[in-house]
Amino acid sequence: ARDGPRVRPIHGIVRAMYGNAIILAPGAFRSDHAKTAHGLVRGSERFAILGVVDADAAGEDAGTVLDGQPRGIPIFATLNLAISALDPRPDTCIIGIATGGGRLPAELRALLLEAAREGLHIVNGLHEYASDDAQIASAAAATGAKIFDVRKPQPKNELHFWSGQIANVRAPRIAVLGTDCALGKRTTGRLLVEACRGAGLGAEMIYTGQTGWMQGGKYGFILDSVVNDFVSGEMEHAIVTCDAEASPDIIFIEGQSALRNPSGPCGAELVVSGQARGVILQHAPGRIDFKGHAGWKIPPIEEEIELLRLYGARVLAVTLNHDRLEPAALIEVQKKLAGRLGIPVVRPLEAGLAEIVPTIRAFIEYEASRKKT
Amino acid sequence: ARDGPRVRPIHGIVRAMYGNAIILAPGAFRSDHAKTAHGLVRGSERFAILGVVDADAAGEDAGTVLDGQPRGIPIFATLNLAISALDPRPDTCIIGIATGGGRLPAELRALLLEAAREGLHIVNGLHEYASDDAQIASAAAATGAKIFDVRKPQPKNELHFWSGQIANVRAPRIAVLGTDCALGKRTTGRLLVEACRGAGLGAEMIYTGQTGWMQGGKYGFILDSVVNDFVSGEMEHAIVTCDAEASPDIIFIEGQSALRNPSGPCGAELVVSGQARGVILQHAPGRIDFKGHAGWKIPPIEEEIELLRLYGARVLAVTLNHDRLEPAALIEVQKKLAGRLGIPVVRPLEAGLAEIVPTIRAFIEYEASRKKT
């Protein structure tokens, strides 16, 4: 069993969820609507990702399309072709795209119905629940396929209020925040964990989104699906549990949205309720407006750093996303920002994160000495 | 009919909800656990408040106990005594206290069962639902009493995502925030609306808590009961609807918690998603720690003002809560703070809010001129 009692269940379903999965991203794998698909292609400890369904990119390797690195994950034009070609046969399909308003469009619905008829379990992170669709539900019941609507809010009796126990957590916390949504916070978090572990540090990440859970996150919760009153308590509970069970040297917390994203500000919770005293700030210098909200300008990064300082957290390093910038322009911005801010500014996808491990080590030592005094 | 289509329903129940109500606050009316009861005694346009049940304060007038101003609202030792004595007979009972973890303790449960048997509708804002209690539910069904669990999250198809429409709202917004929870934000908001209306300004308040709804708020939502993803959209929707229907000169938005309250930070939503460019900041200078969290210090008010400035909002005035301070000491603090901050600092409960109406008027004019240019 790859699963253990430390894994936080979502609606009590975790034990059933390890499997061989295919990602549904019809017409979208090349676009940034396929954020979940991209995360799963980059890596998942919860599912073996066997293939992707997207007619627009069929015939290619998903890794090659994503970032030029082949990963042995073929893209198929149809679900039927994928099931015929793959060995082992997939047992699960995962919706890998975000849709307008989180709804289930007709094309995706048809794919889910086909999957249910084929007996594939369905993992759905959209706001619209697949289990509410009578046809999909009855097809699944007939074949024994299970439907996991990941975003279904948990019942209140499974949720926690904030208690202040966070004060007793041994491992210091670093929040991985960003100046916008959808710019790589989760991926940077994964790379930070990898880099720290590679350097001999015990590192864990608290997931706060559905993709983090799909990728196999052991500790965390799905922030935007929790009734607001329980967000701080669920975060504290995830951190306390992680600290007690895994005894890491450092805990990263995956951020959501951005402190000043008008469509839903987020981040203060991590610093204030999760008491993250360090921040790694993901930034896309090529973006002018908040994603999806033309005319709503992303404010200067210096202000973001000052805002975080007032919340009680220090920005330890800035990690850059290359969106809309040529490689040379990105390096130019990197140099300028590093000079202006006086902290490490790095390009995680291009150059990895090994160079900021000493910064993280220094933060851990500083926090330990601060506790003693 | 005092109700109209502009009133936002909670679970479609608003039209049924105007009535003659009694408040249940057993053993607690004198304590600050009875925040909801106190708000309702101060005023409600949704219910006529006929009496309070609390054996510890029985025989007194609820207004006198609250702030020395009799309001003709008697306190009774038992529900039975209240029903016998009151004319008209109450048709509704409202839970007026907050309990640990929002649970329904045995004494309160017994009172609700008695109320249901007497045919009284039940308004419950606790996290634990009265309708989940089989005995209460069946007693209510037998007498025709209705149970309104105000905090039950609304179904997703009734909720809104943030859309950016806020940019088209004509009335400027002022967020009524605080440096802690439970220090009078809602009451200050009501007094602000009153003071503005008294001076001939069209003023509305967006409620964000259950008490605001119980008091008859026409526009708003219950922030802590909304699934997190919809908080910003529900706020925008309430503001947009209020602006379109009531065409006010100024909209106040009731704040919750505090920006840096570790048990659940809140406030950025109002400024960022609700685009409130002005803030009235409620502050209890006598408090050292966040309420209910000993050892978690309330940070300096200057920092709070700077934090809000970085979020894009200007603090227009500070309103003081007298908690733990003698009247003379409060006046002393008021003078010092006014000198230090250079903005009006007032005592709403002691001196009213008429003196900051010119500040609000200047804000409205400034925002109007800013829009033109």
Interface residues (C-beta under 8 A of the other chain):
Chain A: G101 H127 P153 K156 F161 W162 G164 I166 A167 L223 D224 S225 V226 V227 N228 D229 V231 S232 G233 L259 R260 N261 P262 S263 G264 P265 A268 E269 V272 S273 Q275 H293 G295 W296 E303 E306 L307 L310 Y311 G312
Chain B: G101 H127 P153 K156 F161 W162 G164 I166 A167 L223 D224 S225 V226 V227 N228 D229 V231 S232 G233 L259 R260 N261 P262 S263 G264 P265 A268 E269 V272 S273 Q275 H293 G295 W296 E303 E306 L307 L310 Y311 G312
